[in-house]
Amino acid sequence: MEMESTKLLIVDDLPENLRALNALIRGEGRAVFQAASGEEALALLLEHDFALAILDVQMPEMDGFELAELMRGTDKTRHIPIVFVSAAGKELNYAFKGYETGAVDFLYKPLDADAVRSKVNVFVDLYCQRREIRRRVEQQEATMGELQAAQEELQRALHMRDDFMSMVAHELRTPLNTLYLESQMRKMQLERGTLPALDSAQTRRMVERDERQIRSMIRLIDDMLDVSRIRSGTMSIRPCDTELLPLLERVVADLETQAANAGSLISLNASHNVSGCWDEFRIEQVIVNLLTNALRYGGGQPVAVTLSSTPTQAMIEVADHGPGIALEQQVRIFEPFERVGGKDAPAGLGLGLYISRQLAEAHGGQLAVSSRVGEGAVFSLVLPRQSAQPA
């Protein structure tokens, strides 16, 4: 980084004095500004930050002392060291008045070249030291700010981790408890010889109930693995020829029981099939996430799935009639571990929408939401008919 020049100001009404003083104090890394009057000096002082001002005492209109008093009365110039240049024979009177107005030192005419250079060097060195100290303090403050921000982010991450582990434990405990109680009950009946004879329908219901619990745990684990893959950059998609209408029909049929348990109904609206090159498994995952959310937050109201297309795009919309999503939450819900409603939200890890948006973008598409409080929500998945190549 290029070092900023140290600026010096010399003020004298006689040009020859300015030239002589300039020749004495100029040097590498210094910029010498000259003023022939107090008015010119004030204009320069307001524009630049000077390390030192050398003022001639005897000038017409505004003398050096008057200029010094004005400098000491302004915040921008109050800190600038002042050195007066005075004529020989009047040192005592001028010195007394000069120090009253804040002078740092005096130079006496005729000027001693070595004394002038020595004094100026001292003030320049002091100024450079102060500037370096100020720069280091600013760097330290910036570093402290970064450290504080990093610490806050770390605390947030730790808090999120704790919340996440708590949610995972809660979500896994429910299906595990159900499976455990079922197995304990059957074990006790076997030991007592009281296990009732089960017909095929009862056996099927028992197996289906166990299967739902196991599937629930597998999905939780899959979601956590997907988040890990996304964050490590190892999430991949495998595009192939895919037809969306049969995929949607299959998903809707699979979720009919879940919809009935929620007191809801899923309708599928599609005037024609839409085909393209997508990862069928991942697209199905997105639709399942959207429908599961719609049933979870839809308040038992009907959920509608709509399929439409243009020559270049396919669109799948999932609409519910739930309480809707406030505008300030519509961005946040696509972040990991975020759920609408906070602590009062229905069960779930808050990963579905985050994973779904990442999968949509991996296909070169997008996932968005449109909602107003009290009017439900519509999630729109837009996919290009020719999927982007996976990274």
Disulfide bonds with the S-S distance in Angstrom:
none
